[in-house]
């Protein structure tokens, strides 16, 4: 064990300096342990000097023991040990779940399925100058589109031509929500009316799509109006063309408790079904 001396001073630094001067050693030759720290007290009363213990002299070398040798592997036994039977694990007990009473659900209202749409009688086909122009333009356009649809033209009222495309697999001519059919109708109207003469309206349909779509929109309008009245919140429908918006407005013009108006710009113009607070 190393030798040591205990020294006191006003603070730790002063005590260390006294010890080094007493031992005639440098700071690196000793190690210091603080026994008591200096206390200044109050107005000189209760002051306490610092007390340190300074170790000096040669340090004892620790005995270094060699690491223990690794354990020798045990010789294999010739006799084959039977495998121990697997322990039976006990299943943890599950806490009993409280049986909750099933929530009482209100019976759903039966869905109102629209009746199948029957095509309206259009009378005899017409073959006047405008009808011929319609067939000529559409025949060339359909040939370019690779469609073999048959073209029939009717005149349900003066100045309005009803054009029916008949054939198999006309979905490509109708398009998503009738977008292709609308485009063909607009092109046909432009081609027929760009020449001189009186202007006519052209209404194009395929597979009775227009009537089916109109009935579907009327059903949607009534369904949305019911929700608007029930929850007293406005509902904005998906973008529609002018004709489809007209169908929605017409279907709800006499529906009590709601009012309709359009918002936005084409082609993203929408119908808003709003709650009428005046009722």
KEKOLLUM-322070 format. One line per 4 residues: number of its first residue (from 0); for each residue x, y negated, z negated of N, C-alpha, C. Coordinates in Angstrom, 1 decimal, always signed. Atoms other than C-alpha are relative to their C-alpha. Layout:
N
NUM) X,Y,Z,X,Y,Z,X,Y,Z; ...
This chain:
279
0) +0.8,+1.2,+0.0,+0.0,+0.0,+0.0,+0.9,-1.2,+0.0; -0.8,+1.2,-0.1,+1.3,-3.5,+0.9,+0.0,-0.8,-1.3; +0.0,+0.9,+1.2,+2.3,-6.0,-1.8,-0.8,-1.2,+0.3; +0.8,+1.2,-0.2,+0.2,-9.1,-2.3,+0.2,-1.0,-1.2
4) +0.1,+1.0,+1.0,+0.0,-12.3,-4.3,-1.3,-0.8,+0.1; +1.2,+0.8,+0.0,-3.0,-14.4,-5.3,+0.4,-1.5,-0.3; -0.4,+1.5,+0.1,-2.7,-18.2,-4.8,-1.3,-0.8,+0.1; +1.1,+1.0,-0.1,-5.1,-21.1,-5.4,+0.4,-1.3,+0.5
8) -0.3,+1.3,-0.6,-5.4,-24.5,-3.8,-1.3,-0.7,+0.2; +1.2,+0.8,-0.2,-7.8,-27.3,-3.1,-1.0,+0.6,+1.0; +0.8,-0.6,-1.0,-8.9,-25.5,+0.0,+0.8,+1.2,+0.5; -0.7,-1.2,-0.4,-7.9,-22.3,+1.9,+1.3,-0.3,+0.7
12) -1.2,+0.4,-0.7,-5.3,-24.1,+4.1,+1.1,-0.3,-1.0; -1.0,+0.3,+1.0,-3.5,-25.5,+1.1,+0.5,+1.2,-0.8; -0.4,-1.3,+0.7,-3.5,-22.1,-0.7,+0.9,+0.8,+0.9; -0.8,-0.8,-0.9,-2.1,-20.4,+2.4,+1.4,-0.6,+0.1
16) -1.3,+0.6,-0.1,+0.7,-23.0,+2.7,+0.9,+0.2,-1.3; -0.8,-0.3,+1.2,+1.7,-22.5,-1.0,+0.5,+1.4,+0.0; -0.4,-1.4,+0.0,+1.8,-18.7,-0.5,+1.2,+0.2,+1.0; -1.1,-0.1,-1.0,+4.0,-19.0,+2.6,+1.3,-0.6,-0.5
20) -1.2,+0.6,+0.5,+6.4,-21.4,+0.9,+0.6,+0.9,-1.2; -0.5,-0.8,+1.1,+6.6,-19.1,-2.2,+0.6,+1.3,+0.5; -0.6,-1.2,-0.5,+7.3,-16.0,-0.1,+1.1,-0.2,+1.1; -0.9,+0.3,-1.1,+9.4,-17.8,+2.5,-0.2,+0.8,+1.2
24) +0.4,-0.8,-1.2,+7.5,-16.1,+5.3,-0.8,-0.9,+1.0; +0.9,+0.7,-0.9,+5.7,-17.3,+8.4,-1.4,+0.6,+0.0; +1.4,-0.4,+0.0,+2.0,-17.1,+9.0,-0.3,+1.4,+0.6; +0.2,-1.3,-0.7,+2.3,-14.1,+11.4,+0.5,+1.2,-0.8
28) -0.5,-1.1,+0.7,+4.1,-12.1,+8.7,-0.9,+0.4,-1.1; +0.9,-0.4,+1.1,+1.2,-12.0,+6.3,-1.4,+0.1,+0.5; +1.4,+0.0,-0.2,-2.5,-11.3,+6.2,-0.7,-0.5,-1.2; +0.6,+0.7,+1.0,-4.9,-13.3,+4.2,-1.5,+0.5,-0.2
32) +1.4,-0.3,+0.4,-8.1,-12.4,+2.3,-0.5,-1.1,-0.9; +0.6,+1.1,+0.9,-10.3,-15.2,+0.9,-0.8,+0.6,-1.1; +0.7,-0.5,+1.2,-11.4,-14.3,-2.6,-1.1,-1.0,-0.4; +1.0,+1.0,+0.3,-13.2,-17.6,-3.4,+0.2,-1.2,+0.8
36) -0.1,+1.2,-0.8,-14.0,-20.5,-1.2,+0.0,-1.2,-0.9; -0.1,+1.3,+0.8,-13.4,-24.1,-2.5,-1.4,-0.6,+0.0; +1.3,+0.7,+0.2,-16.4,-26.0,-3.9,+0.3,-1.4,-0.4; -0.3,+1.4,+0.3,-16.4,-29.8,-4.0,-0.7,-0.4,-1.3
40) +0.8,+0.4,+1.2,-19.1,-30.1,-6.8,-0.7,-1.3,+0.3; +0.7,+1.3,-0.1,-21.0,-33.3,-7.4,+0.6,-1.0,-0.9; -0.7,+1.0,+0.7,-19.1,-36.4,-8.4,+1.1,+0.5,-0.8; -1.2,-0.6,+0.6,-16.1,-34.3,-9.2,-0.3,+1.0,-1.1
44) +0.4,-1.0,+1.0,-18.1,-32.1,-11.6,-0.3,+1.3,+0.6; +0.2,-1.3,-0.5,-18.2,-28.4,-11.0,+0.9,+0.4,+1.2; -0.9,-0.4,-1.1,-15.4,-28.4,-8.5,+0.8,+1.3,-0.3; -0.6,-1.3,+0.1,-13.8,-25.0,-7.8,+1.1,+0.1,+1.1
48) -1.0,-0.1,-1.1,-10.4,-24.4,-6.0,-0.2,+1.3,+0.8; +0.0,-1.2,-0.8,-10.0,-21.9,-3.3,+1.0,+1.0,-0.5; -0.8,-1.1,+0.5,-8.5,-18.5,-4.2,+0.2,+1.0,+1.1; -0.2,-0.9,-1.1,-6.8,-16.3,-1.6,+0.9,+1.1,-0.5
52) -1.0,-1.1,+0.2,-4.9,-13.0,-1.6,+0.8,+0.2,+1.3; -0.9,-0.1,-1.2,-1.9,-12.8,+0.7,+0.8,+1.3,-0.1; -0.7,-1.3,+0.0,-0.6,-9.4,+1.7,+1.3,-0.2,+0.9; -1.3,+0.1,-0.7,+3.1,-9.1,+2.8,+0.7,+1.4,-0.1
56) -0.8,-1.2,+0.0,+5.7,-6.4,+3.4,-0.4,+1.0,+1.2; +0.2,-1.0,-1.1,+5.9,-3.4,+5.8,-1.4,+0.7,-0.2; +1.3,-0.8,+0.0,+2.6,-1.7,+6.8,+0.3,+1.4,+0.0; -0.2,-1.5,+0.0,+2.3,+2.0,+6.1,-0.6,+0.5,+1.3
60) +0.4,-0.6,-1.3,+2.1,+4.0,+9.3,-1.0,+1.1,-0.3; +1.0,-1.0,+0.2,-1.0,+6.1,+9.6,+0.5,+1.3,+0.6; -0.3,-1.3,-0.5,-0.5,+9.8,+10.1,-0.9,+0.3,+1.2; +0.8,-0.4,-1.2,-1.6,+10.8,+13.6,-0.1,+1.5,+0.1
64) +0.2,-1.4,+0.0,-3.1,+14.2,+13.6,-0.3,+0.4,+1.5; +0.3,-0.4,-1.4,-3.1,+16.2,+16.9,-1.4,+0.5,+0.1; +1.4,-0.4,-0.2,-6.5,+16.9,+18.4,-0.1,+1.5,-0.2; +0.2,-1.5,+0.2,-8.0,+20.3,+17.5,+0.0,+0.7,+1.3
68) +0.0,-0.7,-1.3,-7.5,+23.0,+20.1,-1.5,+0.3,+0.4; +1.4,-0.3,-0.5,-10.6,+23.8,+22.3,-0.4,+1.4,-0.5; +0.5,-1.3,+0.4,-12.7,+26.7,+21.1,+0.2,+1.0,+1.1; -0.1,-1.1,-1.0,-12.0,+30.1,+22.7,-1.3,+0.5,+0.4
72) +1.3,-0.6,-0.4,-14.8,+31.5,+24.8,-0.2,+1.4,-0.6; +0.3,-1.3,+0.6,-16.5,+34.4,+23.1,-0.1,+1.1,+1.1; +0.1,-1.1,-1.0,-16.2,+37.8,+24.9,-1.4,+0.4,+0.3; +1.3,-0.4,-0.3,-19.2,+38.9,+26.8,-0.4,+1.3,-0.6
76) +0.5,-1.3,+0.6,-21.3,+41.6,+25.2,-0.5,+0.9,+1.1; +0.4,-1.0,-1.1,-21.8,+44.7,+27.3,-1.5,+0.3,-0.2; +1.4,-0.3,+0.2,-25.2,+45.3,+25.7,-0.8,-1.2,+0.5; +0.9,+1.1,-0.5,-27.9,+43.3,+27.5,-1.0,-0.3,-1.0
80) +1.0,+0.4,+1.0,-29.9,+41.3,+25.1,-1.3,-0.2,+0.7; +1.3,+0.2,-0.5,-33.6,+41.3,+25.6,-0.4,-1.5,-0.2; +0.3,+1.5,+0.2,-34.9,+37.8,+26.3,-1.1,-0.1,-1.1; +0.9,+0.3,+1.1,-36.7,+36.3,+23.4,-1.4,-0.3,+0.6
84) +1.3,+0.3,-0.5,-40.4,+36.1,+23.8,-0.3,-1.5,-0.1; +0.3,+1.4,+0.0,-41.5,+32.6,+24.7,-0.9,-0.4,-1.1; +0.8,+0.5,+1.1,-42.8,+30.6,+21.9,-1.4,-0.5,+0.5; +1.3,+0.4,-0.4,-46.5,+30.0,+22.0,-0.2,-1.5,-0.5
88) +0.2,+1.4,+0.3,-47.1,+26.3,+22.2,-1.4,-0.3,-0.4; +1.4,+0.3,+0.5,-50.0,+25.0,+20.3,-0.4,-1.3,+0.7; +0.5,+1.2,-0.6,-52.1,+22.6,+22.2,-0.4,-1.0,-1.0; +0.5,+1.0,+0.9,-52.6,+19.3,+20.5,-1.5,-0.2,+0.0
92) +1.5,+0.2,+0.1,-56.1,+18.8,+19.3,-0.3,-1.4,+0.6; +0.4,+1.2,-0.7,-57.8,+16.3,+21.5,-1.1,-0.6,-0.9; +1.0,+0.7,+0.8,-59.9,+13.7,+19.7,-1.4,+0.2,+0.8; +1.3,-0.2,-0.6,-63.6,+14.4,+20.3,-0.5,-1.4,+0.5
96) +0.5,+1.2,-0.6,-65.0,+11.9,+22.7,-1.5,-0.2,-0.3; +1.4,+0.3,+0.3,-68.2,+10.2,+21.8,-0.8,+0.1,+1.2; +0.8,-0.1,-1.2,-70.9,+11.1,+24.1,-0.8,-1.3,+0.2; +0.7,+1.3,-0.3,-72.1,+7.9,+25.7,-1.2,+0.3,+0.8
100) +1.2,-0.2,-0.8,-75.6,+7.7,+26.9,+0.1,-0.6,+1.3; -0.1,+0.6,-1.3,-75.8,+7.2,+30.6,-0.8,-1.3,+0.1; +0.7,+1.2,-0.2,-76.7,+3.7,+31.6,-1.2,+0.1,+0.8; +1.3,+0.0,-0.7,-80.2,+3.2,+32.7,+0.1,-0.9,+1.2
104) -0.1,+0.8,-1.2,-80.0,+2.0,+36.2,-1.4,-0.2,+0.6; +1.2,+0.3,-0.6,-82.8,+0.3,+37.9,-0.1,+0.7,+1.4; +0.1,-0.7,-1.3,-84.2,+2.2,+40.9,+0.3,-1.0,+1.2; -0.3,+0.8,-1.2,-82.8,+0.9,+44.2,-1.2,-0.1,+0.9
108) +1.1,+0.2,-1.0,-85.2,-0.6,+46.6,+0.3,+0.8,+1.3; -0.2,-0.8,-1.3,-85.6,+1.6,+49.7,+0.4,-1.0,+1.1; -0.4,+0.8,-1.1,-83.7,+0.2,+52.6,-1.0,-0.1,+1.1; +1.0,+0.3,-1.0,-85.8,-1.4,+55.2,+0.7,+0.2,+1.4
112) -0.6,-0.3,-1.2,-84.8,+0.3,+58.4,-0.8,-0.6,+1.2; +0.7,+0.6,-1.1,-85.7,-1.7,+61.5,-0.5,+1.1,+1.0; +0.6,-0.9,-0.9,-88.0,+0.1,+63.9,+0.7,-0.1,+1.3; -0.6,+0.0,-1.3,-86.6,+1.2,+67.3,-0.6,-1.1,+0.9
116) +0.4,+1.1,-0.9,-86.7,-1.6,+69.8,-0.4,+0.6,+1.4; +0.5,-0.5,-1.3,-88.8,-0.9,+72.9,+0.2,-1.2,+1.0; -0.1,+1.1,-1.0,-87.9,-2.9,+76.1,-1.3,-0.5,+0.4; +1.3,+0.7,-0.5,-90.5,-5.4,+77.2,-0.1,+0.3,+1.5
120) +0.2,-0.1,-1.4,-92.1,-4.8,+80.5,+0.3,-1.3,+0.8; -0.4,+1.2,-0.8,-90.6,-7.1,+83.1,-0.6,-0.2,+1.4; +0.6,+0.1,-1.3,-92.7,-6.4,+86.1,+0.8,+0.5,+1.1; -0.7,-0.5,-1.2,-91.4,-5.9,+89.6,+1.3,-0.8,+0.1
124) -1.2,+0.6,-0.3,-87.9,-6.7,+90.7,-0.2,-1.1,+1.0; +0.0,+1.1,-1.0,-87.3,-9.9,+92.7,+1.2,+0.1,+0.9; -1.1,+0.0,-0.9,-85.2,-10.4,+95.7,+0.0,-1.3,+0.8; +0.0,+1.3,-0.6,-85.2,-14.1,+96.4,+1.5,-0.4,+0.2
128) -1.3,+0.5,-0.2,-82.2,-16.3,+97.2,+0.9,+0.1,-1.2; -0.7,+0.0,+1.2,-81.1,-16.7,+93.6,+0.3,+1.4,-0.5; -0.2,-1.4,+0.4,-81.5,-13.0,+92.8,+1.1,+0.7,+0.9; -1.0,-0.6,-0.9,-79.4,-12.1,+95.9,+1.4,-0.5,-0.4
132) -1.3,+0.6,+0.4,-76.7,-14.5,+94.7,+0.5,+0.6,-1.3; -0.3,-0.7,+1.3,-76.8,-12.9,+91.2,+0.6,+1.4,+0.3; -0.5,-1.4,-0.3,-76.4,-9.4,+92.6,+1.4,+0.0,+0.7; -1.3,+0.0,-0.7,-73.6,-10.4,+95.0,+1.2,-0.3,-0.9
136) -1.1,+0.4,+0.9,-71.5,-12.1,+92.3,+0.3,+1.2,-1.0; -0.2,-1.1,+1.0,-72.1,-9.3,+89.7,+0.6,+1.2,+0.6; -0.5,-1.2,-0.7,-71.4,-6.5,+92.2,+1.5,-0.1,+0.1; -1.4,+0.2,-0.1,-68.0,-8.0,+92.9,+0.8,+0.1,-1.3
140) -0.6,+0.0,+1.3,-67.2,-8.6,+89.3,+0.1,+1.4,-0.7; +0.0,-1.4,+0.6,-68.2,-5.1,+88.1,+0.9,+0.9,+0.8; -1.0,-0.9,-0.7,-66.2,-3.5,+90.9,+1.4,-0.3,-0.4; -1.3,+0.4,+0.5,-63.2,-5.5,+89.7,+0.3,+0.6,-1.4
144) -0.1,-0.5,+1.3,-63.9,-4.3,+86.2,+0.0,+1.6,-0.1; +0.1,-1.4,+0.0,-64.2,-0.7,+87.3,-1.3,+0.6,-0.5; +1.3,-0.5,+0.5,-67.9,-0.3,+86.4,-0.9,+0.2,+1.2; +0.9,-0.3,-1.1,-70.5,+1.3,+88.5,-1.5,-0.2,-0.5
148) +1.3,+0.3,+0.5,-73.5,-0.2,+86.7,-0.9,-0.5,+1.1; +1.0,+0.4,-1.0,-76.7,-0.7,+88.7,-0.6,-1.4,-0.5; +0.5,+1.3,+0.3,-78.0,-4.3,+88.8,-1.4,-0.2,+0.4; +1.5,+0.2,-0.3,-81.7,-5.1,+88.5,-0.3,-1.4,-0.5
152) +0.3,+1.4,+0.3,-83.0,-8.7,+88.6,-1.5,-0.2,-0.1; +1.4,+0.3,+0.2,-86.4,-9.8,+87.3,-0.2,-1.5,-0.2; +0.3,+1.4,+0.2,-88.2,-13.1,+87.0,-1.2,-0.1,-0.9; +1.1,+0.0,+1.0,-90.3,-13.1,+83.8,-0.8,-1.3,+0.0
156) +0.6,+1.3,-0.1,-91.0,-16.8,+84.2,+0.8,-0.9,+1.0; -0.6,+0.8,-1.0,-90.2,-19.5,+86.7,+1.3,-0.7,-0.6; -1.2,+0.6,+0.4,-86.6,-20.7,+86.5,+0.9,+0.8,-1.0; -0.8,-0.9,+0.9,-85.4,-17.8,+84.2,+0.1,+1.4,+0.6
160) -0.2,-1.3,-0.5,-83.9,-14.7,+85.6,+0.5,+1.0,-1.0; -0.4,-1.1,+0.9,-83.6,-11.5,+83.6,+0.8,+1.0,+0.8; -0.8,-0.9,-0.7,-80.7,-9.4,+84.7,+0.3,+1.2,-0.9; -0.3,-1.2,+0.8,-80.4,-5.8,+83.5,+1.0,+0.9,+0.7
164) -1.1,-0.9,-0.5,-77.3,-3.6,+83.9,-0.4,+1.4,-0.5; +0.3,-1.3,+0.4,-78.1,+0.1,+83.9,+1.1,+1.0,+0.5; -1.0,-1.0,-0.3,-75.7,+3.1,+83.8,+0.5,+0.7,-1.2; -0.6,-0.8,+1.1,-73.6,+5.3,+81.6,+1.2,-0.8,-0.6
168) -1.2,+0.5,+0.7,-71.1,+4.1,+79.0,+0.3,-1.5,+0.3; -0.1,+1.4,-0.3,-71.7,+0.4,+79.3,+0.5,-0.8,-1.2; -0.5,+0.7,+1.2,-70.1,-0.4,+75.9,+1.1,-1.0,+0.4; -1.1,+0.9,-0.4,-67.1,-2.0,+77.7,-0.5,-1.3,+0.5
172) +0.6,+1.2,-0.5,-69.4,-4.4,+79.4,-0.7,-0.9,-1.1; +0.7,+0.7,+1.1,-71.1,-5.3,+76.1,+1.1,-0.7,-0.9; -1.1,+0.5,+0.9,-67.9,-5.7,+74.0,-0.4,-0.1,-1.4; +0.2,+0.2,+1.5,-67.6,-6.5,+70.3,-1.0,-1.1,-0.2
176) +1.1,+0.9,+0.3,-70.8,-8.1,+69.2,-0.5,-0.7,+1.2; +0.6,+0.6,-1.2,-71.8,-8.8,+72.8,+0.9,-1.1,+0.6; -0.8,+1.0,-0.5,-68.8,-11.0,+73.5,+0.3,+0.1,+1.5; -0.2,-0.2,-1.4,-68.0,-9.5,+76.9,-1.3,-0.3,+0.8
180) +1.3,+0.3,-0.7,-71.7,-9.6,+77.9,-0.2,-1.5,+0.1; +0.2,+1.5,-0.1,-71.8,-13.3,+77.0,+0.9,-0.6,+1.0; -1.0,+0.6,-1.0,-68.7,-14.0,+79.1,-0.5,+0.3,+1.4; +0.5,-0.3,-1.3,-70.2,-12.2,+82.1,-1.2,-0.8,+0.3
184) +1.2,+0.8,-0.2,-73.5,-14.0,+81.6,+0.4,-1.5,+0.4; -0.4,+1.4,-0.3,-71.7,-17.4,+81.6,+0.7,-0.1,+1.4; -0.6,+0.0,-1.4,-69.6,-16.6,+84.7,-1.0,+0.1,+1.1; +1.1,-0.1,-0.9,-72.7,-15.5,+86.5,-0.8,-1.2,+0.2
188) +0.8,+1.2,+0.0,-74.6,-18.6,+85.6,+0.8,-1.1,+0.7; -0.8,+1.0,-0.7,-71.7,-20.8,+86.7,+0.1,+0.2,+1.5; -0.1,-0.3,-1.4,-71.3,-19.0,+90.0,-1.3,-0.2,+0.8; +1.3,+0.2,-0.7,-75.0,-19.1,+90.9,-0.5,-1.4,+0.0
192) +0.5,+1.4,+0.1,-75.7,-22.7,+89.8,+1.0,-1.0,+0.6; -0.9,+1.0,-0.4,-72.6,-24.3,+91.2,-0.3,-0.6,+1.4; +0.4,+0.5,-1.3,-74.1,-24.6,+94.7,-1.2,-1.0,-0.2; +1.1,+1.0,+0.1,-76.9,-27.0,+95.5,-1.3,+0.8,-0.3
196) +1.3,-0.6,+0.3,-80.5,-26.4,+94.7,-0.4,-0.1,-1.5; +0.5,+0.1,+1.4,-82.5,-26.1,+91.5,+0.9,+0.9,-0.9; -0.7,-0.8,+1.0,-80.7,-24.9,+88.4,-0.9,+1.0,-0.7; +0.8,-1.0,+0.6,-81.9,-21.6,+86.9,+0.8,+0.5,-1.2
200) -0.5,-0.7,+1.2,-81.3,-19.8,+83.6,+0.2,+1.5,+0.2; -0.2,-1.4,-0.2,-79.8,-16.3,+83.6,+0.2,+0.6,-1.3; -0.1,-0.7,+1.3,-80.2,-13.9,+80.8,+0.4,+1.5,+0.3; -0.6,-1.3,-0.4,-78.0,-10.8,+81.1,-0.1,+1.0,-1.2
204) +0.2,-1.0,+1.1,-78.6,-7.6,+79.1,+0.5,+1.4,+0.6; -0.4,-1.3,-0.4,-77.3,-4.0,+79.1,-0.3,+0.9,-1.2; +0.4,-1.0,+1.0,-78.6,-0.9,+77.2,-0.9,-0.7,-1.1; +1.0,+0.7,+1.0,-81.3,-3.2,+75.6,+0.8,-0.6,-1.2
208) -0.8,+0.5,+1.1,-78.4,-4.7,+73.5,-0.6,-1.3,-0.5; +0.5,+1.3,+0.5,-80.0,-8.2,+73.3,-1.1,+0.1,-1.0; +1.1,-0.2,+0.8,-83.2,-7.0,+71.8,+0.4,+0.7,-1.3; -0.5,-0.7,+1.2,-81.4,-4.7,+69.4,+0.8,-1.0,-0.9
212) -0.8,+1.0,+0.8,-79.0,-7.5,+68.3,-1.0,-1.0,-0.7; +0.9,+1.0,+0.6,-81.9,-9.9,+67.8,-0.7,+0.6,-1.2; +0.7,-0.7,+1.1,-83.8,-7.4,+65.6,+1.0,+0.1,-1.2; -1.0,-0.2,+1.1,-80.6,-6.7,+63.6,+0.3,-1.4,-0.7
216) -0.2,+1.3,+0.6,-80.0,-10.5,+63.1,-1.2,-0.4,-0.9; +1.2,+0.4,+0.8,-83.6,-11.0,+61.9,+0.0,+0.8,-1.3; -0.1,-0.8,+1.2,-83.2,-8.1,+59.4,+1.1,-0.5,-0.9; -1.1,+0.6,+0.8,-79.9,-9.6,+58.2,-0.5,-1.3,-0.6
220) +0.4,+1.3,+0.5,-81.5,-13.0,+57.8,-0.9,+0.1,-1.2; +0.9,-0.2,+1.1,-84.3,-11.7,+55.6,+0.7,+0.6,-1.2; -0.7,-0.6,+1.1,-81.9,-9.7,+53.5,+0.9,-1.0,-0.8; -0.9,+1.1,+0.6,-79.5,-12.7,+52.9,-0.9,-1.0,-0.7
224) +0.9,+0.9,+0.6,-82.5,-14.9,+52.2,-0.5,+0.5,-1.4; +0.4,-0.6,+1.3,-83.7,-12.5,+49.4,+1.1,-0.2,-1.0; -1.0,+0.2,+0.9,-80.3,-12.7,+47.8,+0.2,-1.5,-0.4; -0.1,+1.4,+0.3,-80.2,-16.5,+48.0,-1.0,-0.4,-1.0
228) +1.1,+0.3,+0.9,-83.5,-16.8,+46.3,+0.2,+0.6,-1.4; -0.2,-0.7,+1.3,-82.6,-14.2,+43.6,+1.1,-0.6,-0.8; -1.2,+0.5,+0.7,-79.2,-15.6,+42.7,+0.2,-1.6,+0.1; +0.0,+1.5,-0.1,-79.9,-19.3,+43.7,+1.4,-0.5,+0.4
232) -1.3,+0.3,-0.5,-76.6,-19.4,+45.6,+0.0,+0.0,+1.5; +0.0,+0.0,-1.5,-75.9,-20.3,+49.2,+0.9,+1.1,+0.5; -0.8,-1.1,-0.7,-74.5,-17.7,+51.6,+0.3,-0.5,+1.4; -0.5,+0.4,-1.3,-72.4,-18.5,+54.7,+0.2,+1.3,+0.8
236) -0.1,-1.2,-0.8,-72.8,-16.0,+57.5,+1.3,+0.0,+0.9; -1.2,-0.1,-0.9,-70.1,-14.8,+60.0,-0.2,-1.0,+1.2; +0.2,+0.9,-1.2,-69.4,-17.0,+63.1,-0.9,+0.7,+1.0; +0.9,-0.4,-1.0,-72.1,-16.7,+65.7,-0.1,-1.0,+1.2
240) +0.2,+0.9,-1.2,-72.8,-18.1,+69.2,-1.4,-0.7,-0.2; +1.2,+0.9,+0.1,-75.6,-20.6,+69.8,-1.3,+0.8,+0.0; +1.2,-0.8,-0.1,-78.2,-18.0,+70.7,-0.2,+0.8,-1.3; +0.2,-0.7,+1.3,-77.6,-15.9,+67.5,-0.3,-0.9,-1.1
244) +0.3,+0.9,+1.1,-77.6,-18.9,+65.3,-1.5,-0.4,+0.1; +1.4,+0.3,-0.2,-81.0,-19.8,+66.9,-0.9,+1.1,-0.6; +0.8,-1.1,+0.5,-82.3,-16.4,+66.0,-0.1,+0.0,-1.6; +0.0,+0.1,+1.5,-81.3,-16.8,+62.3,-0.9,-1.2,-0.4
248) +0.8,+1.1,+0.4,-82.8,-20.3,+62.1,-1.5,+0.3,+0.2; +1.5,-0.3,-0.3,-86.1,-19.1,+63.7,-0.5,+1.0,-1.0; +0.5,-1.0,+0.8,-86.3,-16.1,+61.5,-0.3,-0.5,-1.4; +0.1,+0.4,+1.3,-86.0,-18.1,+58.3,-0.7,-1.4,-0.1
252) +0.5,+1.3,+0.1,-87.8,-21.3,+59.2,-1.3,-0.1,-0.9; +1.1,+0.0,+0.9,-90.9,-20.3,+57.2,+0.2,+0.8,-1.3; -0.3,-0.8,+1.2,-89.1,-18.3,+54.5,+0.0,-1.0,-1.2; +0.1,+0.9,+1.2,-90.0,-19.9,+51.1,+1.2,+0.1,-0.9
256) -1.2,+0.0,+1.0,-87.1,-21.0,+48.9,+1.3,-0.1,+0.7; -1.3,+0.1,-0.6,-84.4,-21.2,+51.5,-0.1,-1.1,+1.2; -0.1,+0.9,-1.2,-83.2,-23.7,+54.2,+1.3,+0.4,+0.7; -1.1,-0.4,-0.7,-80.7,-23.1,+56.9,+0.6,-1.2,+0.8
260) -0.7,+1.0,-0.8,-78.1,-25.3,+58.7,+1.3,+0.6,+0.5; -1.2,-0.5,-0.6,-75.0,-24.8,+60.8,+1.2,-0.9,-0.4; -1.1,+0.8,+0.4,-71.5,-25.8,+59.9,+1.2,+0.5,+0.8; -1.2,-0.4,-0.8,-68.1,-25.7,+61.7,-0.1,-0.3,+1.4
264) -0.1,+0.2,-1.4,-67.0,-25.9,+65.3,+0.1,+1.3,+0.7; -0.1,-1.2,-0.9,-67.4,-23.3,+68.1,+1.5,+0.3,+0.3; +0.8,-1.3,+0.1,-66.3,-20.5,+68.3,-0.2,+0.4,-1.5; +0.1,-0.4,+1.4,-66.2,-20.5,+64.5,-1.2,-0.7,-0.8
268) +1.2,+0.6,+0.6,-69.6,-22.2,+63.9,-0.8,+1.1,-0.7; +0.7,-0.9,+0.8,-71.6,-20.5,+61.2,-1.3,-0.5,-0.5; +1.3,+0.4,+0.6,-75.1,-20.5,+59.7,+0.2,+0.1,-1.5; +0.0,+0.0,+1.5,-75.4,-21.4,+56.0,-1.5,+0.2,-0.4
272) +1.3,-0.2,+0.6,-78.5,-20.0,+54.2,+0.1,-0.5,-1.4; -0.2,+0.7,+1.3,-78.9,-22.3,+51.2,-1.3,+0.1,-0.7; +1.1,+0.0,+0.9,-81.2,-22.3,+48.2,-0.7,-1.3,+0.0; +0.8,+1.2,+0.0,-84.0,-24.8,+48.5,-0.5,-0.4,-1.4
276) +0.4,+0.3,+1.4,-84.3,-26.4,+45.0,-1.3,-0.8,-0.1; +1.3,+0.7,+0.1,-87.4,-28.3,+45.9,-1.2,+0.9,-0.3; +1.1,-0.9,+0.3,-89.4,-25.1,+45.5,+0.0,+0.4,-1.5
